[in-house]
Amino acid sequence: MRLALLTDLHANKEAFSACLAHAEQQQADQYAFTGDFVGYGADPAWVVDTVMRYVEKGAVVVQGNHDFAATRDARPSMHSEAREVIQWTRGQLSPEQLGFLAELPMVREKDGLLFVHASANDPPKWEYVTDIDEAELSLMATDCRMVFSGHVHAPALYRRADDGRMGAHTPTPAKRIPIHPQHQYLVIPGSVGQPRDGNSAACYAIYDDVAQELSYYRVPYDHGAAARRVIAAGLPIVFAMRLIEGI
């Protein structure tokens, strides 16, 4: 199985299309989407429809905090511009699309793999995993050897050995990373729709359970077109600039 891992799509049609095309070229045969399909971007309906089609074909999917907010009251901790986009997003989605987002699970386990948007330690809190200590808490919350998550908009990889030692790895795009059976891994592919590591190229990863390898990818796309769609929709210009600057 070659499992394509895509997260934080954020209503970015151009980036999502580019990553799906790239994953097909890499012969991905299964897909997992770990949340935040809406928010920030200008094409929430198209993105949600596309995810729904992949789910019909067997894709794994979990809910992100922006998906949660789109179907309920946004949390006070969500900044005002993000809440503005969420309110706009609700008006762009059909009852069927909103129902799909509302009913998504926060955690999904399949074949010994765990899928969650934020930390597995307490998924409803939407905690970010940005260092080794937070990664350790997430990994200790499950017996699964592979944990796939999102929420953090930059690629990252953490590992926990059987003796409890933690390590971190900075992924190099397209370089195959061997997966060792004595380690537990937390895989954060980075954001498809709004990267924030200074690189505007979209992020995703592929896990090959036969070769026991993990590969991270950066996919250039027309981020200028995506930014113009954000502006044309009347959404805060900061979200257009983020696409161009990758921050």
MOKAJO-V835256 format. One record per residue. SS is DSSP state (A for helix, B for strand, O for the rest). Layout:
BEGIN
[[SS] [SS]]
END
This chain:
BEGIN
[[O] [B] [B] [B] [B] [B] [O] [O] [O] [O] [O] [O] [A] [A] [A] [A] [A] [A] [A] [A] [A] [A] [A] [A] [A] [O] [O] [O] [O] [B] [B] [B] [B] [O] [O] [O] [O] [O] [O] [O] [O] [O] [O] [A] [A] [A] [A] [A] [A] [A] [A] [A] [A] [A] [A] [A] [O] [O] [O] [B] [B] [O] [O] [O] [A] [A] [A] [A] [A] [A] [A] [O] [O] [O] [O] [O] [O] [O] [O] [A] [A] [A] [A] [A] [A] [A] [A] [A] [A] [A] [A] [A] [O] [O] [A] [A] [A] [A] [A] [A] [A] [A] [O] [O] [O] [O] [B] [B] [B] [B] [O] [O] [B] [B] [B] [B] [O] [O] [O] [O] [O] [O] [A] [A] [A] [O] [O] [O] [O] [O] [O] [A] [A] [A] [A] [A] [A] [A] [A] [A] [O] [O] [O] [O] [O] [B] [B] [B] [B] [O] [O] [O] [O] [O] [O] [B] [B] [B] [B] [B] [B] [O] [O] [O] [O] [B] [B] [B] [B] [O] [O] [O] [O] [O] [O] [B] [B] [B] [O] [O] [O] [O] [B] [B] [B] [B] [B] [B] [O] [O] [O] [O] [O] [O] [O] [O] [O] [O] [O] [O] [O] [B] [B] [B] [B] [B] [B] [B] [O] [O] [O] [O] [B] [B] [B] [B] [B] [B] [B] [O] [O] [O] [A] [A] [A] [A] [A] [A] [A] [A] [A] [A] [O] [O] [O] [O] [A] [A] [A] [A] [A] [A] [A] [A] [A] [O] [O]]
END
